[in-house]
């Protein structure tokens, strides 16, 4: 059907999602890539397009979609956090990823996931004091990842807390 008439963006994204669920990565990636390159792709589809591209093994294009989402909605933290994920997968320097994470945290300072990520990235940069300051007021019950919780505990132990 899509060969006879172009699908609307929402329908194309749904089709790509179906292909992805069926492990047909080639067709899914083609549709997601097409959506990513459309200047008029609806903003509400950008997270699904980025995620789909990432799952299809296209982290570079997924990052570009996240950048577009962040540019369209600078008040939103989610595109920035997604950007940091793809930047890390692509091997960006820790300091560069940290700056994006800090922007996400500034937009949602109560998000425990962002606080843990920023703290652990500060620690990875060798700035244990900054890591401690970011994580100091964190309620450990908010940390759902056992590995992250161990790393936060180790940081607190090293800081004498």
Beta strands, then each sheet from edge to edge (+ up, - down):
end
